[in-house]
Amino acid sequence: MLNFRRGMWAAVAATMALAGWTSSAYADNGEAVKPVKPVKYVFLFIGDGMSIPQRMVTEQYQKVVNDKGLLINAFESQGVTTTYAANHFITDSAASGTAIACGSKTNFGYLGVDPAGKPLESVAELAHKNGRKVGIVTSVSLDHATPGAFYAHNASRGDYYNIAMDLINSGFDFFGGGGFLDENGKNTKEFHGNVFEVAEENGYHVIRDKAQLMTLNSKSAGPVLAVAPRLADSNALPYAIDTRPEDISLADFTRKAIDFLDNDNGFFLMVEGGKIDWVCHANDAAAVIHELCAFDDAVNEAYQFARQHPDDTLIVVTGDHETGGLALGFAGTAYSSYLERLQHQNISFIEFLNVFNAKKKEADFSFDKAKPLITEYFGLKFDGDEQDPMMVSAIEEQKMQAAFNRSMGDQSMPSGQDPHLLYGGYDPLTGSITHVLNNKAGVGWTSFDHTALPVATSAYGKNAESFSSMLDNTDIAKRLKPMVEKIN
Ligand SMILES: [Zn+2]
């Protein structure tokens, strides 16, 4: 399979070369890239599950609803990046994170090690070795695959406790985001103590308070381990669509990381928008748009810094893979798009599930009683003017009623219908509501998992042109590593 794929990519490269394209990814085929001078401030932003459809649905929604586009789509350098793993055409976040962080292909589920299990050096570790300050920020738990690829070395991305121990042992200067998934080592044979206690024993200042985080500056004592005060599903930050004023946003974490890391030897900062992937797995397009905007706001913090340090800053933005098979067209809406219809949704799939689960406990709860909730949170209407585009059709209502019955415990399905194809592993009613709303907006989904679609890589600032061609995800680390050498 792998040889076949290499052959296929070589053919693509040859075709592009004939067409006059620069095909550096396949021309250099893992060899050294053109030497470049180090850059003092290097940012790498990774949208988990963010490919071109996620960027374009948000861009178009923002243009229609808010009369503005995405900053990341306006960057001067734009390229396309392949994502496949060593042993899978469709990658996972561990293999793709390792490729982006370390510059080597590895197997599905492997983190910071090659297919033989040998540790790989990440661009963050190299920057740290070179005397730069290093920061890792994410909207999901800090032990998750994408952040982990920059500090951990483990053939199992699910070995959360030992991944957390690798985080502490990295000695990196700033960690900010969600919490940990195995804080007390319930799934490990070798227990060294509670993750936060071990971090403090190793000199980390643990911050769980917004006011305290906001006081950080370049003179603050470190290293810092900052965790959002309000955590949502899987110890991640709340979804952007559910954010409250007291929450710490991805942009807040990014801004404070910059303030804290700024120093004469330069820094490397990786920021992950981790929940883009999660809302794509759940096929929730409105939540995708909110996550993308929150991610773009975080990039804007780096961009504002770059404008003050134009000769010393590089910002690279990429995705690790596509999730959901998001399609910017739907058979039911033909050539028309109605993305503005997504603005009626004001809650994530997971928060709606919390509302729904509370209602389910009421004795005489029925689909008719669920309808006002669907209207309140998603704008879909069951009564009123037939011409109203938010009116649910008879067939759409049937789909939601069947999903409601299944959510309420009725496991029967019409013959030939596979519940996994309809709902994935998600709550049937919630999934059917977002499918109906998304289809009304002219958006479709083909999967509840990742797809092999290439992603877009964008860059701004010093050496941005290094990222403007068709690359492989391993090329990102190969290009970044010479840029995090010592400045002087
Ligand atoms: Zn991912």
Residues whose N, C-alpha, C, O or C-beta is under 5 A from the ligand:
A	BS01	ZN	D48 G49 D92 S93 D277 D320
